[in-house]
Amino acid sequence: MNTPSRIERDTLGEVLVPAEALYGAQTQRAVENFPISQLRFTRPFIRALGLIKAAAARVNGELGVLPRDLAAAIETAAQQVAKGDYDAQFVVDIFQTGSGTSTNMNANEVIARLAGAHPNDHVNLSQSSNDVIPTVIHVAAAELVHHELLPAMTLLHSTLREKAEEFDDVLKIGRTHLQDAVPIRLGQEFNGYARQVELSIDRVRLNEDLQLHPKHVLGHARNEIGDQESPADLDLDRKRLVKYGAHGLGPQSFPDGGGEGPPPSPDGQLSIHPSGAHLSSRHCYDSSGMLGRPLVLAECFE
């Protein structure tokens, strides 16, 4: 039985797309080009992708590079994607183009059809797969750390502490280098396990707010020909993502005298640079710290 289909067109010509699909030609071509593993992106990733698209649409509307009503429609559709209403429409194999372009376009096409917008000119405005996908990975990781990893580690720690108390009067032979050693209480041994987990929790919490490093934010890595330029820099604030329900995205911090990369902008914003210019490998930022945006490559060498 043939699946009903419709004809979509792109620069390569016509392609048949399932009639009920919300995605378009580029997604369908990716499905046909990458029939590799049958593995698809999971809920945390798609949720983060929707959050990023929603936040970007709002900022584009605020800057006036998108009409307010169109920006609002894109934001609403992206929030529906983040919520999980359209997970079945994300059909591209996880093994695909290196930058994740196919999945970025999958999202753009689905959101565009829902919002009555253009996937490239509107939904993907001032963005690139080269930085959308790494940012999505960081947002998804931060949320998983907040919702799943830390609660599980906290439960493990408390359970080990309970067992340490329960086993405190149990004596056993210690073991060192696979040989018997001096006696030790089993409770002491479990206290050691608990302490290891406690230190691991501290390390995770220290890094929980570093999931969005400045070198993994939107607009820094585009290398396409014919990029559309936007008349203004576009700032995506962490607070916008938190507003949509993202967790684990607190203020940026770096260890004293250590850590790689530049300091955050004074307002804690993620900067989106839509001009298509590149940052230098040394993460060139305004030395005064007041500009609050990445410098384009030419400025790095002035």
Backbone as a ProteinNet text record, in pm:
[ID]
protein_1_A
[PRIMARY]
MNTPSRIERDTLGEVLVPAEALYGAQTQRAVENFPISQLRFTRPFIRALGLIKAAAARVNGELGVLPRDLAAAIETAAQQVAKGDYDAQFVVDIFQTGSGTSTNMNANEVIARLAGAHPNDHVNLSQSSNDVIPTVIHVAAAELVHHELLPAMTLLHSTLREKAEEFDDVLKIGRTHLQDAVPIRLGQEFNGYARQVELSIDRVRLNEDLQLHPKHVLGHARNEIGDQESPADLDLDRKRLVKYGAHGLGPQSFPDGGGEGPPPSPDGQLSIHPSGAHLSSRHCYDSSGMLGRPLVLAECFE
[TERTIARY]
84.4	0	88	70.2	149.4	105.5	202.7	173.7	141	30.4	-2.5	111.1	140.9	252.8	216	300.3	286.8	423	425.3	550.1	600	724.2	791.6	907.9	946.5	1053.7	1161	1286	1397.2	1492.3	1613.6	1706.4	1750.3	1733.4	1769.9	1656	1537.9	1423.5	1309.6	1233.4	1116	1151.3	1077.9	1094.6	959.4	932.3	806.1	818.6	722.3	718.5	585.6	582.1	454.2	351.7	230.7	129.5	100.2	104.9	69.9	189.4	308.8	428.8	430.5	478.1	494.6	628.6	723.4	853	846.7	957.4	959	1069.6	1117.9	1208.8	1343.6	1402.5	1536.5	1536.7	1433	1422.9	1406.7	1320.5	1297.4	1423.9	1500.4	1626.2	1722.2	1723.8	1810.7	1767.4	1638	1587.3	1635.5	1633.2	1674.3	1826.1	1898.6	2045.1	2112.4	2045	2108	2024.8	1998.3	1925.5	2023.7	2076.4	2193	2156.2	2099.2	2086.2	1942.7	1850.4	1712.7	1702.2	1811.3	1807.9	1767	1682	1633.1	1669	1671.2	1697.5	1585.6	1623.8	1530.6	1468.8	1376.8	1299.2	1383.6	1487.3	1564.3	1625.5	1674.4	1735.7	1631.3	1519.3	1415.6	1357.4	1341	1292.9	1387.1	1517.8	1614	1615.3	1600.4	1595.6	1476.2	1361.1	1243.3	1263.2	1327.2	1352.6	1440.8	1546	1637.1	1563.4	1483.1	1409.7	1308.5	1242.8	1145.1	1213.5	1325.5	1396.7	1450.6	1505	1558.9	1448.3	1332	1220.7	1178	1172.3	1131.7	1231.8	1360.8	1462	1458.9	1441.6	1429.9	1311.1	1202.1	1087.3	1116	1184.6	1216.3	1311.1	1401.2	1494.6	1432	1314.6	1249	1295.3	1374.8	1417.5	1312.1	1216.7	1097.4	975.2	868	744	699.3	647.4	612.4	515.7	414.2	314.4	374.8	466.3	531.6	626.4	699.8	789.3	710.1	594.6	511.2	459.7	422	373.4	484.1	605.6	719.2	749.2	745.6	771.8	671.4	544.9	440.8	461.8	490.1	512.9	635.6	740.7	862.3	837.3	755.2	720.6	642.3	559	486.6	583.2	686.2	790.4	862.5	897.7	966.3	880.9	751.9	659.2	649.2	677.2	671.7	553.9	483.5	364.3	396.8	520.8	553.1	680.5	708.8	829.8	831.4	715.4	709.2	752.6	758.2	798.4	950	1024	1170.1	1221	1243	1258.9	1399.6	1491.5	1626	1710.8	1789.1	1879.2	1981	2021.7	2120.8	2256.7	2283.7	2407.4	2379.5	2433	2398.8	2514.1	2484	2587.5	2656.7	2784	2862	2811	2753	2707.9	2563.5	2496.6	2356.5	2262.4	2306.1	2223.9	2087.9	2084.6	1958.4	1855	1898.3	1804.2	1765.3	1859.8	1824.7	1718	1734.8	1634.9	1505	1512.8	1392.6	1308.1	1373.9	1303.2	1251.6	1336	1294.3	1170.9	1169.5	1057	929	939.7	820.1	763.5	849	804	748.7	814.1	767.2	627.5	602.4	468.1	363.1	396.3	301.4	273.7	376.5	365.8	332.6	328	306.3	425.2	545.4	668.3	758.5	872.1	972.1	1078.3	1118	1210.5	1347.7	1399.4	1532	1524.9	1443.6	1442.5	1382.5	1295.2	1226.1	1265.6	1244.4	1267.9	1416.3	1501.4	1645.7	1719.5	1647.6	1709.1	1813.6	1933	2045.3	2099.6	2079.6	2126.4	2203.6	2271	2343.7	2344.4	2338.4	2345.9	2473.7	2581.4	2711	2712.4	2619.1	2615.6	2481.6	2374.6	2246.6	2260	2316.5	2322.9	2412.9	2535.5	2612.8	2541.4	2472.6	2400	2287.2	2216.7	2110.1	2166.2	2281.3	2342.9	2372.1	2423	2454.9	2328.7	2224.4	2099.3	2040	2038	1984	2065	2197.9	2282.5	2257.1	2244.9	2220.7	2089.2	1987	1856.8	1862.1	1931.6	1941.8	2020.8	2124.4	2199.6	2108.1	2027.9	1941	1828.5	1766.3	1645.8	1674.5	1783.4	1804.9	1935.4	2047.1	2175.4	2190.1	2170.4	2187.9	2089.1	1960.2	1870.6	1914	1959.4	2002.9	2127.9	2221.4	2344.2	2314.9	2222.2	2185.5	2122.6	2035.7	1975	2080.7	2173.7	2280.8	2364.3	2396.8	2477.3	2406.7	2278.8	2206.4	2191.7	2173.6	2161.5	2292.5	2402.8	2532.5	2561.1	2521.4	2540.6	2456.6	2335.6	2250.8	2315.4	2368.8	2433.7	2561.1	2630.9	2750.8	2715.7	2605.6	2562.2	2515.3	2442.6	2390.7	2503.6	2612	2721.3	2837.3	2815.3	2927	2988.9	2911.9	2967.6	3009.5	3011.9	3053.5	3202.2	3283	3426.6	3457.9	3555.7	3598	3748	3807	3948	3963	4051	4077.5	4153.9	4153.1	4224.4	4311.4	4437.1	4529.6	4609.7	4607.5	4680.1	4648.6	4519.5	4468.7	4510.8	4558.6	4598.3	4526.2	4514.2	4454.8	4537.9	4465.5	4534	4471.6	4493.1	4441.1	4289.5	4225.5	4078.9	4019.6	3900.2	3828.4	3680.6	3607.6	3462	3398.5	3300.9	3230.1	3165.9	3122.7	3066.3	3166.8	3294.9	3399.2	3414.3	3406.7	3418.2	3304.8	3183.8	3069.9	3074.4	3134.2	3154.6	3247.8	3345.6	3434.2	3360.2	3271.8	3190.6	3103.9	3041.8	2954.3	3032.2	3153.4	3234.9	3272.6	3301.2	3331.9	3214.8	3096.2	2977.1	2954.4	2976.4	2958.2	3051.1	3175.7	3270.4	3230.7	3177.6	3131	3013.2	2922.8	2810.5	2861.8	2961.4	3018.6	3075.7	3143.5	3201.8	3092.5	2986.8	2876.6	2811.3	2787.7	2724.1	2812.7	2943	3035.2	3023.6	3002.3	2997.4	2856.7	2755.6	2617.5	2586.7	2641.5	2614.1	2709	2798.8	2893.7	2854.5	2732.4	2692.6	2686.7	2662.6	2658.1	2782.6	2891.6	3017.4	3007	3070.9	3060.9	3098.7	3188	3227	3126.6	3014.4	2911.3	2776.9	2776.7	2651	2623.1	2505.9	2456.8	2527.9	2554.5	2604.1	2754.9	2830.4	2975.7	3045.8	2980.8	3058.5	3010.9	2942.5	2887.8	2996.1	2986.1	3083.1	3013.4	2884.8	2810.7	2830.1	2803.6	2813.6	2674.9	2670.6	2543.6	2458.3	2520.7	2443.3	2370.4	2247.7	2175.6	2224.1	2248.7	2295.2	2177.4	2187.1	2085.4	2140.7	2058.6	2109	2159	2139.6	2181.4	2226.3	2313.7	2349.8	2227.7	2225.6	2108.6	2151.4	2101.1	2140.2	2033.2	2072.6	1982.6	2017.9	1933.3	1960.9	1924.4	2007.5	1971.8	1833.4	1800.6	1672.9	1556.7	1573.8	1466	1443.3	1553.9	1540.6	1479.3	1521.4	1464.2	1315.7	1276.9	1135	1053.1	1112.6	1041.9	1048.8	1114.6	1118.5	1249.6	1353.5	1484.1	1548.2	1616	1680.3	1829	1904.9	2048.2	2125.2	2062.9	2127.1	2155.6	2217.3	2243.5	2355.2	2394.4	2497	2629.5	2700.5	2831.4	2933.3	3024.5	3133.1	3253.9	3371.5	3495.1	3580.4	3661.5	3751.5	3848.7	3887.1	3980.6	4111.4	4149.2	4276.2	4278.1	4168.6	4169	4050.3	4030.3	3919.9	3959.1	3908.2	3941.8	3833.1	3871.9	3772.5	3755.6	3674.9	3658.8	3562.3	3561.3	3460.6	3325.9	3216.4	3083.9	3061.9	2964	2927.4	2866.5	2872	2828	2685	2597.8	2458	2427.6	2530.7	2511.7	2438.1	2446.1	2371.4	2451.9	2380.6	2440.2	2431.8	2542.3	2542.3	2523.9	2436	2416.1	2465.4	2562.7	2617.3	2571.2	2477.9	2418.2	2493.8	2608.2	2673.9	2747.3	2768.6	2842.7	2992.5	3038.6	3181.4	3222.5	3351.7	3400.7	3473.7	3469.8	3556.5	3692.3	3796.6	3927.9	3937.9	4040.7	4057.5	4088.3	4130.4	4157.7	4035.7	3916.8	3791.5	3795.6	3823.6	3843.7	3716.7	3725.7	3613.9	3659.5	3565.8	3595.7	3673.8	3794	3879.9	3822.4	3739.8	3681.7	3571	3517.6	3408.4	3275.7	3269.4	3147.6	3062.3	3125.2	3049.1	2941.3	2971.2	2872.1	2837.9	2929	2905.6	3039.4	3041.6	3166.3	3211	3340.4	3392.4	3405.9	3377.7	3399	3548.9	3586.6	3726.4	3814	3766.9	3848.7	3883.7	3789.2	3814.3	3918.3	3933	4026.8	4170.7	4195.2	4333.2	4359.7	4269.3	4291.7	4401
-119.5	0	124.7	210.7	331.2	435.9	501.7	609.9	735.9	802.8	927.1	1027.5	1098.6	1191.8	1321.9	1421	1549.3	1585.5	1677.4	1720.1	1847.3	1843.6	1962.3	1994.4	2120.6	2163.8	2239.3	2217.2	2295.7	2322.4	2367.9	2403.7	2284.2	2164.2	2043.7	1989.8	2046.1	2000.3	1949.7	1855.1	1803.8	1681.2	1664.1	1546.8	1512	1382.5	1336.8	1330.9	1393.2	1398.6	1338.3	1259.9	1208.7	1320.7	1294.2	1399.3	1464.4	1387.5	1440.5	1498.4	1489.5	1536.2	1687.9	1738.5	1882.8	1930.1	1839.3	1877.5	1886	1933.2	1957.6	1885.3	1949.1	1883.3	1849.6	1941.9	1917.1	1803	1797.1	1685.8	1554	1551.7	1428.9	1381.5	1474.6	1434.6	1374.6	1430.3	1375.5	1235.1	1212.7	1078.8	978	1020.3	930.8	915.7	1020.1	1016.3	946	939.3	883.8	771.7	663.7	549.9	457.6	504.5	438.6	352	410.6	337.5	319.4	395	400.2	464.4	522.8	594	739.3	790.3	927.8	1007	1138.7	1223	1206.8	1212.7	1185.3	1314.6	1296.3	1408	1522.5	1498.6	1612.1	1699.1	1636.5	1712.4	1794.3	1732.8	1804.6	1917	1892.4	1998.3	2118.8	2093.7	2203.3	2275.9	2201.9	2263.5	2357	2314.4	2400.7	2525.3	2511.3	2627.1	2729.7	2682.2	2772.5	2846.1	2775.4	2838.4	2939.6	2908.3	3001.3	3128.8	3114.4	3230.6	3316.7	3252.5	3327.5	3404	3341.8	3409.9	3533.5	3522.5	3638.8	3753.3	3721	3825.3	3887.9	3806.2	3861	3956.3	3923	4012.8	4141.8	4130.7	4249.9	4343.2	4285.5	4366.3	4425.9	4376	4427.6	4364.3	4257.2	4190.1	4089.7	4060.9	3984.5	4064.9	4063.1	4125.1	4060.6	4141.7	4093.2	3975.7	3984.5	3877.5	3747.2	3756.3	3636.5	3577.9	3664	3617.6	3546.4	3601.7	3540.6	3404.1	3392.7	3264.9	3159.6	3199	3106.7	3066	3162.6	3132.6	3032.5	3051.8	2960.7	2820	2811.1	2680.5	2611.6	2689.4	2632.5	2582.2	2653.2	2608	2477	2460.6	2334.5	2220.1	2249.5	2149.9	2115.5	2218.2	2195.2	2111.7	2134.2	2062.2	1914.6	1879.7	1739.8	1705.8	1807.6	1780.7	1722.8	1741	1701.8	1617.6	1540.1	1457.5	1361.1	1313.7	1217.6	1278.2	1410	1477.3	1489.6	1448.1	1454.8	1318.3	1305.3	1174	1146.8	1241.4	1224.7	1138.8	1050.1	963.5	1048	1001.7	1077.7	1078	980	978.2	1049	1169.7	1255.9	1351.1	1469.3	1569.4	1606.1	1639.1	1662.5	1774.7	1877.4	1992.2	1978.8	1869.6	1853.5	1938.1	1978.9	2065.9	2004.3	1875.5	1811.4	1819.7	1800.2	1808.8	1953.9	2047.1	2188.8	2225.2	2178.6	2207.7	2131.6	2013.8	1940.6	2027	2085.5	2174.3	2298.2	2358.5	2480.4	2455.6	2342	2314	2284.4	2209	2178.7	2306.9	2386.1	2510.1	2606.5	2613.6	2703.3	2666.4	2537.3	2497	2527.3	2507.8	2538.3	2687.9	2768.4	2913.2	2990.8	2923.6	2995.3	3082.7	3030.4	3107.3	3033.9	3097	3033.5	2970.3	2845.4	2777	2843.1	2893.5	2955.6	3104.1	3178.3	3324.2	3371	3291.5	3335	3254	3121.8	3038.9	3032.6	3024.2	3010.6	3144.1	3254.3	3385.6	3409.6	3453.6	3485.2	3362.5	3246	3121.8	3038.8	2938.4	2844.1	2708.2	2603	2468.5	2448.7	2514.7	2496.5	2541.2	2627.8	2668.8	2639.7	2628.2	2587.2	2449.4	2355	2217.7	2204.8	2262.4	2257.5	2324.6	2436.5	2503.3	2415.2	2349.4	2257.2	2144.9	2090.8	1983.3	2032	2153.8	2206.9	2231.2	2285	2307.7	2173.9	2076.1	1944.3	1880.2	1892	1834.9	1902.8	2035.5	2108.9	2066.8	2048	2007.4	1865.4	1775.8	1638.5	1632.3	1713.4	1720.7	1766	1868.9	1926.8	1832	1769.3	1689.8	1544	1488.6	1345	1309.4	1364.7	1323.2	1362.9	1489.6	1533.8	1467.4	1455.3	1383.6	1238.6	1169.8	1030.6	1022.2	1113.3	1112.2	1146.8	1238.1	1275	1157.4	1083.7	964.5	858.8	839.3	742.4	780.8	909.3	955.4	930	966.5	948.5	800.9	716.7	572.8	514.3	557.3	509.2	555.1	678.2	725.4	644	610.9	527.2	390.8	333.5	202.7	211.6	324.8	343.3	337.8	401.3	396.8	256.6	193.7	60	-41.3	-26.5	-123.6	-78.9	21.7	79.2	-20.2	-115.3	-209.1	-341.5	-347.1	-469.6	-460.3	-552	-554.4	-644.8	-607.4	-688.1	-670.5	-757.9	-746.5	-646	-549	-454.8	-520.9	-460	-514.3	-403.7	-433.2	-339.8	-414.2	-367.4	-431.4	-580.8	-611.9	-748.4	-841.8	-785.2	-869.1	-822.9	-914.4	-878.6	-771.4	-680.7	-572.5	-558.4	-442.5	-423.5	-423.2	-459.2	-460.9	-321.1	-318.9	-193.7	-220.5	-118.6	-134.6	-118.4	-202.5	-194.2	-56.2	5	138.9	241.3	224.8	314.8	302	179	155.9	225.2	212.1	275.2	427.2	476.2	620.7	670	589.5	625.2	633.3	535	539.3	665.8	695.4	812.3	940.8	947.5	1067.6	1085	975.7	983.7	1041.3	994.1	1045	1191.6	1227.2	1366.5	1460.4	1420.3	1502.6	1511.9	1404.3	1407	1502.7	1502.7	1596.5	1739.9	1766.8	1901.8	1942.2	1849.2	1880.8	1907.7	1827.9	1849.2	1984.1	2017.9	2146	2263.1	2246	2351	2379.4	2273.9	2289.2	2300.5	2289	2289.7	2419	2531.6	2660.1	2691.3	2597.9	2622	2548.1	2497.4	2418.9	2503.2	2633.5	2721.5	2807.8	2752.2	2824.2	2924.8	3041.7	3141.9	3092.6	2992.9	2948.9	2849.7	2826.2	2736.2	2807.3	2931.4	3003.3	3043	3100.5	3114.4	3223.2	3191.5	3290.6	3300.2	3209.4	3224.8	3146.4	3052.1	2955.3	2938.1	3035.9	3016.1	3029.3	2946.2	2950.2	2922.6	2960.4	2935.5	3051.4	3025.9	3131.1	3193.1	3324.7	3393	3403.7	3403.9	3423	3555.6	3556	3681.5	3755.4	3883.7	3962.8	4030.1	4040.4	4108.2	4243.4	4347.7	4481.8	4504.6	4410.5	4434	4303.8	4317.1	4198.9	4149.5	4017.6	3955	3886.2	3930.7	3875.1	3781.3	3656.3	3555.9	3538	3588.7	3586.8	3451.4	3399.1	3275.2	3285.9	3407.4	3423.9	3388.1	3407.3	3372.7	3222.1	3146.1	3000.9	2954.1	3016	2979.4	3010	3119.7	3155.4	3044.1	2977	2868.2	2737.5	2740.2	2620.8	2547.5	2603.9	2538.2	2551.4	2447.2	2446.4	2416.8	2454.7	2431.1	2533.3	2650.1	2751	2876.5	2860.4	2974.8	3061.3	3164.1	3259.4	3190.2	3243.2	3188.8	3221.7	3128.3	3156	3074.3	3126.2	3057	3049.3	2944.9	2937.7	3053.8	3101.8	3213	3176.2	3262.3	3243.5	3123.2	3058.5	2940.2	2939.6	2828	2816.9	2872.3	2810.9	2853.6	2942.7	3037.2	3120.1	3252.7	3341.7	3477.6	3485.2	3595.7	3614.7	3637.8	3617.2	3641.4	3790	3824.4	3964.4	4010.3	4141	4189.2	4152.7	4139.7	4110.7	3961.7	3878.9	3733.7	3682.7	3757	3717.4	3625.6	3547.6	3472.8	3561.4	3581.1	3671.5	3594.2	3641.1	3583.2	3684.4	3648	3740.6	3698.1	3770.3	3726.1	3769.8	3835.9	3892.4	3789.3	3669.4	3568.3	3577.8	3677.6	3689.1	3583.4	3552.9	3447.1	3505.8	3434.5	3467.5	3402.1	3465.1	3404.7	3287	3203.8	3086.2	3124.2	3249.4	3289.6	3351.6	3331.8	3377.4	3528.3	3605.8	3749.3	3817	3881.3	3955.3	4097	4186.9	4324	4326.3	4382.7	4377.5	4454.8	4553.5	4630.4	4555	4452.4	4376.1	4449	4562.2	4642.3	4625.2	4574	4563	4457.5	4346.6	4243.5	4163.7	4161.6	4079.1	4033.7	3927.2	3887.4	3994.2	4009.4	4097.4	4020.9	4086.6	4020.8	4007.7	3919.7	3883.8	4005.2	4098.1	4214.1	4294.2	4303.2	4379.2	4312.9	4182.4	4110.7	4147.2	4194.8	4220.1	4368.6	4455.6	4598	4643.2
0	0	0	-99.3	-110.9	-10.1	50.3	143.4	64.8	94.8	24.1	38.7	-68.9	-65.6	-136.5	-115.9	-185.4	-243.4	-336.9	-399.2	-331.4	-283.5	-232.1	-325.3	-327.7	-417.3	-340.1	-380.9	-330.2	-446.2	-417.5	-525.1	-608.1	-554.1	-628.6	-713.3	-695.6	-773	-686.7	-739.6	-670.4	-586.2	-476.6	-391.9	-332.2	-320.9	-263.4	-110.9	-43.3	103.3	148.1	256.6	306	320.1	274.8	266.4	400.8	508.7	640.5	716.2	657.2	727.2	736.7	849.3	866.5	811.9	795.6	741.6	589.5	529.9	386.3	313.5	205.5	112.2	174.7	250.2	303.1	404.9	486.6	581.1	507.9	406.2	330.7	260.9	205.7	141.7	243.5	364.6	468.7	508.4	516.4	547.6	443	316.9	208.9	201.7	240.4	229.7	347	461.5	582.5	644.2	570.2	629.1	700.7	814.4	873.9	993.6	1097.8	1223.9	1271.5	1216.5	1265.3	1403.5	1452.5	1580.6	1557.2	1645.1	1631.7	1756.9	1743.3	1859.1	1961.2	2087.7	2196.5	2249.5	2343	2397.3	2452.2	2534.1	2586.8	2478.3	2372.1	2262.7	2188.6	2154.1	2079.6	2164	2293.7	2381.9	2379.2	2393.4	2392.7	2258.8	2150.2	2017.8	2005.4	2056.5	2055.4	2139.6	2256.2	2342.8	2272.9	2206	2136.5	2025	1946.7	1836	1888.1	1999.6	2057.1	2104.3	2174.8	2226.8	2113	2010	1896.4	1823.4	1808.7	1741.6	1818.6	1949.7	2029.3	2014.1	2020.1	2007.3	1868.5	1765.5	1630	1618.4	1685.8	1686	1759.6	1873.1	1950.6	1875.9	1795.4	1718.1	1593	1555.2	1436.2	1307.4	1316	1193.3	1146.7	1230.9	1195.4	1238.4	1159.2	1206.1	1337.1	1426.3	1560.9	1555.6	1468.3	1463.7	1412.5	1315.2	1263.3	1367.5	1436	1542.2	1651.3	1686.9	1790.6	1746.1	1618.1	1566.6	1568.6	1531.7	1534.8	1678.2	1768.9	1910.3	1964.7	1933.3	1979.9	1925.3	1794.5	1733.1	1792.8	1817.2	1875.2	2017.2	2091.9	2226.9	2221.9	2120	2104.4	2074.7	1994.6	1969.1	2098.5	2175.3	2302.8	2397.5	2393.5	2481.9	2446.6	2320.7	2279.1	2191.3	2141.8	2061.6	1924.5	1877.2	1739.9	1731.8	1833.7	1832.1	1713.6	1672.3	1562.2	1429.6	1422.5	1299.3	1285.9	1388.2	1382.7	1339.9	1209.8	1147.9	1095.9	1112.3	1057.3	1150.7	1093.2	1168.5	1245.1	1363.4	1439.9	1370.7	1283.6	1205.8	1074.1	1060.1	946.8	920.9	867.7	843.1	973.7	966.1	1085.8	1173.5	1113.9	1192.2	1238.5	1204.1	1241.7	1159.4	1039.8	955.4	926.7	902.9	865.3	976.9	1101.5	1213.2	1241	1224.7	1237.9	1135.2	1011.5	908.2	932.4	990.2	1029.3	1122.6	1222.6	1315.2	1244.2	1160.9	1090.8	1004.1	934.1	844	921	1029	1109.3	1170.1	1231.8	1294.7	1191	1074.7	969.1	922	902.8	856.5	961.9	1087.4	1194.5	1205	1177.4	1198	1072.1	956.9	831.8	796.6	820	799.1	700.8	668.7	582.9	672.7	646.5	736.8	747	634.4	635.5	670.9	596.6	609.6	741.1	801.4	922.9	1046.1	1042.1	1161.2	1194.7	1093.2	1115.2	1108.2	1109.8	1097.2	1205.3	1163.9	1253.6	1325	1268.8	1330.7	1228.3	1278.1	1194	1262.1	1182.8	1239.8	1319.1	1275.6	1340.7	1485.3	1522.8	1663	1729.2	1651.6	1710.2	1774.5	1701.9	1751.6	1875.2	1877.6	2002.5	2119.6	2093.5	2201.7	2253.3	2162.7	2201.9	2288	2250.7	2328.7	2470.4	2482.6	2614.8	2697.6	2636.5	2709.4	2754.6	2663.8	2698.9	2811.1	2803.6	2908.5	3042.3	3041	3165.1	3229.1	3147.1	3201.1	3256	3185.5	3234.1	3364.7	3375.4	3501	3613.8	3586.4	3689.2	3728.9	3630.9	3657.9	3692.3	3640.2	3654.8	3727.2	3679.5	3736.1	3882.9	3915.5	4054.1	4150.2	4116.2	4207.7	4230.7	4125.4	4140.8	4227.7	4206.8	4287.4	4433.3	4455.9	4592.7	4665.5	4596.6	4655.9	4685	4592.6	4613.8	4735.5	4748.5	4860.5	4993.7	5001.9	5127.9	5162	5061.5	5086.1	5138.2	5080.1	5126.4	5269.1	5303.1	5440.2	5538.8	5498.4	5584.4	5606.4	5500.8	5513.5	5598.4	5589.2	5670.5	5818.6	5855.7	5995.6	6033.7	5942.6	5970.5	5988.7	5914.7	5917.2	6008.4	6091.4	6166.6	6265.6	6314.9	6413.6	6349.9	6217	6147.7	6115.8	6175	6147.7	6029.3	5953	5838.3	5819	5743.4	5710.2	5596.5	5615.2	5507.9	5394.5	5281.6	5166.4	5106.5	5082.8	5020.3	4914.7	4794.3	4683.9	4676.4	4686.2	4670.3	4784	4894.8	5008.2	5134.1	5229.7	5358	5427.1	5495.9	5567.4	5705.2	5770	5905	5903.6	6016	6022.2	6000.6	5952.4	5928.5	5951.2	5994.3	6006.8	5868.9	5842.8	5714.7	5698.1	5808.3	5802.6	5752.3	5792	5742.4	5590.9	5544	5400.4	5325.3	5375.9	5308.9	5322	5431.9	5442.1	5332	5296.5	5186	5054.6	5032.2	4910.3	4908.5	5022.4	5030.3	5003.7	5056.6	5036.5	4890	4821.5	4678.9	4601.1	4632	4563.1	4599.2	4725.7	4769	4691.9	4676.1	4600.8	4453.9	4400.4	4261.5	4245.3	4343.5	4340.1	4341.2	4424.1	4429.2	4294.1	4226.3	4095.2	3993	3996.4	3902.3	3927.4	4053.5	4084.4	4045.5	4061.4	4021.5	3872.7	3795.2	3649.5	3594.2	3681	3631.4	3558	3604.3	3542.4	3427.5	3395.7	3287	3160	3154.5	3039	2911.9	2926.5	2810.2	2809.3	2760	2751.4	2637.7	2648.9	2543.1	2404.5	2395.7	2261.4	2204.2	2269.9	2219.3	2212.2	2165.6	2157	2013.7	1990.5	1854.7	1775.1	1646	1553.6	1542.9	1607.6	1608.1	1498.5	1435.1	1357.2	1214.8	1162	1028.6	922.7	821.9	713.9	582.1	574.2	452	355.7	226.8	126.3	112.3	108.9	87	210.8	328.8	451.2	448.1	492.8	504.8	627.1	611.6	724.4	791.5	921.6	1000.1	1041.5	1051	1076.3	1217.7	1307.6	1445.9	1509.4	1608.2	1686.1	1761.4	1786.2	1845.2	1973.8	2086.6	2215.8	2268.4	2295.2	2351	2497.3	2584.6	2727.4	2785.7	2878.8	2948.9	3012.5	3060	3127.9	3035.8	2905.5	2812.5	2811.5	2814.5	2816	2946.9	3057.6	3186.9	3188.7	3123.2	3116.9	3052.7	2954.3	2887	2965.5	3082	3165.8	3164.8	3099.2	3099.4	3237.1	3281.3	3412.3	3397.9	3501	3500.2	3420.1	3391.8	3308.4	3388.4	3505.1	3591	3539.2	3617.5	3574.3	3546.9	3448.8	3413.1	3521.5	3550.2	3642.9	3602.1	3632.3	3601.5	3726.9	3745.2	3859.7	3857.9	3975.7	3984.4	3914.8	3819	3750.9	3658.8	3638.2	3553.5	3461.5	3395.6	3301.9	3167.5	3063.9	2929.4	2876.6	2792.1	2726.5	2795.5	2736.4	2785.3	2900.5	2974.3	3077.1	3014	3087.5	3032.1	3013.9	2929.9	2917.7	3049	3080	3211.1	3246.5	3146.2	3175.9	3171.5	3154.2	3155.1	3033.6	2921.6	2803.4	2713.4	2635.7	2527.3	2404.8	2336.9	2222.5	2093.9	2009.8	1877.9	1777	1695.4	1597.5	1459.2	1396.8	1270.7	1147	1158.4	1042.1	959.2	1012.2	939.1	961.8	1039.9	1068.7	1170.3	1171.3	1259.6	1379.9	1490.7	1603	1581.3	1631	1621.1	1716.1	1696.4	1780.7	1924.3	1949.8	2086.9	2152.4	2095.2	2153.7	2179.7	2075.5	2090.3	2138.6	2252.3	2309.3	2338.7	2353.2	2390.7	2521.7	2520.1	2637.3	2755.1	2727.6	2837.3	2908.4	2839.7	2898.8	2895.3	2828.1	2830.5	2706	2598	2474.3	2485.5	2553.3	2576	2454	2355.9	2238.5	2182.8	2102	2038.1	1939.8	1923.9	1821.7	1690.7	1578.3	1450.3	1426.9	1334.3	1318.3	1291	1210	1176.5	1300	1395	1516	1604.2	1591.9	1677.1	1646.7	1525.2	1485.6	1462.6	1507.7	1494.4	1589.6
[MASK]
++++++++++++++++++++++++++++++++++++++++++++++++++++++++++++++++++++++++++++++++++++++++++++++++++++++++++++++++++++++++++++++++++++++++++++++++++++++++++++++++++++++++++++++++++++++++++++++++++++++++++++++++++++++++++++++++++++++++++++++++++++++++++++++++++++++++++++++++++++++++++++++++++++++++++++++

